[in-house]
Amino acid sequence: MEAKGKPDDGQAARWNGPSGNAWVEAQDVVDALYRPLQDLLVEAVPEGRGGSVLDVGCGTGGTTVALARRLGPAGTCVGVDISGPMLEAAGARAEREDVPVSFVRADAQDHAFEAGAFDTVVSRFGVMFFEDSVRAFANLRRAARAGAGLRFIAWRAMAENPFMTTAERAAAPLLPDLPERRPDAPGQFAFADADRVRRLLEEGGWEDIDIRPVDATCVLPAEKLVWWFTRFGPVGTALRAVDEATRERVVETVRPAFAPFVHADEIRFTAACWRIDAKAPGGAPAL
């Protein structure tokens, strides 16, 4: 793993602390949960024909490794993320699975990528956290060759993703200081507005923008439900600072709120997302 500085902002603090560690702990569950969305990214590159791919916000590297396998031995795949703990897990995964992948610890918004180095840029839920999305997309466009493709997956609106806000809605009376979700701020639902996403990409220098809704069925073992909502999202963050009695009350209150999603021994929900494709100016379409 190559380290290129440590961004000193809120996102870096978040993903290099407990939140990043939680995702490392959950990497196998997360990989299985979001496999349908990973497949949408992997299919964006030709199989066995080489090429160079940049995976933005690569996390623990599941998608990066899958992309490298798709490219074949002639391909080059680079994952970039600001989280040290997650990239350590990603590097261990690549070594364990004997897949040649490079990882860079950096903020993709500002990192000095080699100009025109990549045939395709992809991201699964990794581009909604930029402080300045236009600057970030412009930087990624400079890293892409002429005609290179961009494909990323982002969440649609909160109202279309009730599973993702069930815990905080149920826990709100017990955790009154839960942060408000702001749709225009960096975060999970920052790209819910397709028109805004289109504008950000256009201002960042991308063209031929195609934004399509994708509804993916995601499955979580029912035994992992409490483990999930006590580690992730606003509730998971808040629970790190409360006493055990409060934690127990939150669990007792939140668990039954997920009843609509329980099917025997599985938790099932629909991930309402956008699949967004774009092209760097010049050259032939890459996707």
C-alpha positions, 0 to 999 in steps of 0.5 A: 500500500502506498501512502500519499499523505493523511487528509486532515478533515472530518471524513478522514477522522471518521474512516480512520477511526471506529467507523473504518474499523467497523467496516473492516470487521464487517467486510465479509458481510458487506461483500455478500450484502452488496454483491449485486451492486459490485457486479454492476461495476465489474461488468463495466470493464471487458473481461480478459482484455487488460486495461487500467481501472481506478476504484474510488473509495475502495474500502476493504478491496472486494470490488478492486480484487474482483475488477482485477480478476475481470481484467486478467493478467494484462490489466492494472487495477488501483484502489484509492481510499482515505482509510488506513484500516480499510486499506490494510485489510484490502492489501491483506485480501489481495495478498491472500487471494494472490491478485495483483492490485495496488492500493493508495491511501489518499483523498481522491478529491485532491490526489495527484494521479498520473494524468490519463492513466486509467481506462475506467473509473468506478466506485461503489458508494465511494463518491458521495463523501467529497467535500467538493464534488466538482473538484473531485470529479474534475480530478478523476477526469484528469486521471482518466484517458480521453474517452475513458468511462466512469461508472459509480453506484450511489444511493437514491433518496432516503424515502426510497431506502427505509431500511437505511434509516429504520434504526435512527427513526426508532432510536431517536427518542432515546438518542436525541442528539442524533445528527440530522441527515442533510441531503446537500451535505457529504454523506450516504444520500448526497447524490439522491437528486439525479439532476444535481449529480448530472450538474456536478459531473458536467461541471467536473468535465464529464460528458455522455452522462447516463443516470439509471435507477437500480433496485437491488435485493440485499440479504443479511443473515437475521442473526447479524441484525443487532450487530449491524445497526449497533455498529453502522450509521448514526445509531452505531456512532452514537452508541459508542458514547452511551452507557450500557443501560442506554445501549440495551434500551436502544437495542430493545426499541430498535430491533422490532422496528426492523420487523417488515424486513425479516423473512425467516432467518434473513433480513431482506431489503431493496437498495434503491440506487443510481447507476451512473455512467459518464465519459471523459471527453475525446476518444471512443466510449469505454463502457 
